[in-house]
Amino acid sequence: MFRASKPSRSRAVGYLLHQGILEIRAMSAARTLLSTDEGADPGSPYETDYLARIQLIADVCHEFAPVLMNDNRGEREEAAADALSYRFEVTVPEGRRWMRARLAELGEEYRDLLGPDPA
């Protein structure tokens, strides 16, 4: 019997960090917004201005790198879960939308990793 494994929080953190760096590099080189996510707010500078988008992604990702440096897998997973939860709770809706869209790229099991939007 096949049992789906639980999504790795440290993999999610690593993926967000990796994608964030790639998007920041691409937007800074092109000096333009690359894309927006489903449900984007056309009135939001985070969705229409490339510099604001770069700042948003940097803000979402800036605390993720230290999480991945822990050699103990259990502690790393716990730190990653805490980092994802905290960042998702405190970021703006555009940041949550970015996080959800990128995690969905990892697969179905990562789609709902973050839980519901905070009230």
C-alpha positions as CSV (number, residue, x, y, z in Angstrom):
1,M,0.0,0.0,0.0
2,F,1.4,3.4,-1.0
3,R,1.3,6.2,1.6
4,A,1.9,9.8,0.5
5,S,4.7,11.3,2.6
6,K,4.2,14.5,4.6
7,P,5.5,17.6,2.7
8,S,8.9,18.7,4.0
9,R,8.8,22.2,5.5
10,S,12.5,22.6,4.9
11,R,12.0,21.7,1.2
12,A,9.3,24.3,1.0
13,V,11.5,27.0,2.6
14,G,14.4,26.1,0.3
15,Y,12.1,26.3,-2.7
16,L,10.7,29.7,-1.7
17,L,14.2,31.0,-1.1
18,H,15.5,29.6,-4.4
19,Q,12.5,30.9,-6.5
20,G,12.6,34.3,-4.7
21,I,16.3,34.8,-5.5
22,L,15.7,33.8,-9.2
23,E,12.8,36.2,-9.5
24,I,14.6,39.1,-7.8
25,R,17.6,38.6,-10.1
26,A,15.5,38.4,-13.2
27,M,13.4,41.5,-12.4
28,S,16.4,43.5,-11.4
29,A,18.2,42.7,-14.6
30,A,15.1,43.3,-16.8
31,R,13.9,46.2,-14.8
32,T,10.3,45.0,-15.2
33,L,7.7,42.9,-13.5
34,L,7.9,39.4,-14.7
35,S,4.5,38.1,-13.8
36,T,1.8,38.2,-11.2
37,D,0.0,35.4,-9.5
38,E,-3.6,34.3,-9.9
39,G,-6.0,36.7,-8.1
40,A,-3.5,39.6,-8.3
41,D,-4.7,43.0,-7.2
42,P,-4.2,45.5,-10.1
43,G,-4.2,48.4,-7.7
44,S,-1.4,47.0,-5.6
45,P,2.2,48.3,-6.2
46,Y,3.4,44.8,-5.3
47,E,1.5,43.5,-8.3
48,T,2.3,46.4,-10.7
49,D,5.8,47.8,-9.8
50,Y,8.9,45.6,-10.2
51,L,10.8,47.4,-7.4
52,A,7.9,46.9,-4.9
53,R,7.7,43.3,-6.0
54,I,11.4,42.8,-5.4
55,Q,11.0,44.3,-1.9
56,L,8.0,42.0,-1.2
57,I,9.8,38.8,-2.3
58,A,13.0,39.8,-0.3
59,D,10.8,40.5,2.8
60,V,9.1,37.1,2.5
61,C,12.4,35.2,2.0
62,H,15.0,37.1,4.1
63,E,14.7,34.9,7.2
64,F,14.6,31.5,5.4
65,A,18.4,30.9,4.8
66,P,19.3,30.4,8.5
67,V,16.6,27.8,8.8
68,L,18.3,25.6,6.3
69,M,21.7,25.7,8.0
70,N,20.7,23.4,10.9
71,D,22.3,20.0,10.5
72,N,19.7,18.2,12.7
73,R,16.8,17.2,10.3
74,G,14.2,17.3,13.0
75,E,15.2,20.7,14.3
76,R,15.5,22.0,10.7
77,E,11.9,20.8,10.0
78,E,10.6,22.4,13.1
79,A,12.4,25.7,12.4
80,A,11.2,25.7,8.8
81,A,7.6,25.1,10.0
82,D,7.9,28.0,12.4
83,A,9.5,30.3,9.7
84,L,6.8,29.5,7.2
85,S,4.0,30.0,9.7
86,Y,5.4,33.3,11.0
87,R,6.1,34.7,7.6
88,F,2.7,33.7,6.2
89,E,1.0,35.3,9.2
90,V,2.8,38.6,9.1
91,T,3.2,39.3,5.4
92,V,0.7,41.2,3.3
93,P,-1.9,39.4,1.1
94,E,0.3,39.8,-1.9
95,G,3.1,38.0,-0.1
96,R,0.8,35.2,1.0
97,R,-0.4,34.8,-2.6
98,W,3.2,34.6,-3.8
99,M,4.1,32.0,-1.2
100,R,1.0,29.9,-2.1
101,A,1.6,30.1,-5.8
102,R,5.3,29.0,-5.5
103,L,4.5,26.1,-3.1
104,A,1.8,24.9,-5.5
105,E,4.6,24.5,-8.1
106,L,6.1,21.8,-5.8
107,G,3.0,19.6,-6.1
108,E,-0.4,18.9,-4.7
109,E,0.9,18.0,-1.2
110,Y,2.4,21.5,-0.8
111,R,-0.7,23.4,-2.0
112,D,-2.3,23.7,1.4
113,L,0.8,23.5,3.6
114,L,0.3,27.1,4.8
115,G,-3.3,26.7,6.0
116,P,-5.9,29.4,5.8
117,D,-5.2,33.1,5.5
118,P,-4.9,34.9,8.8
119,A,-7.9,36.9,9.9
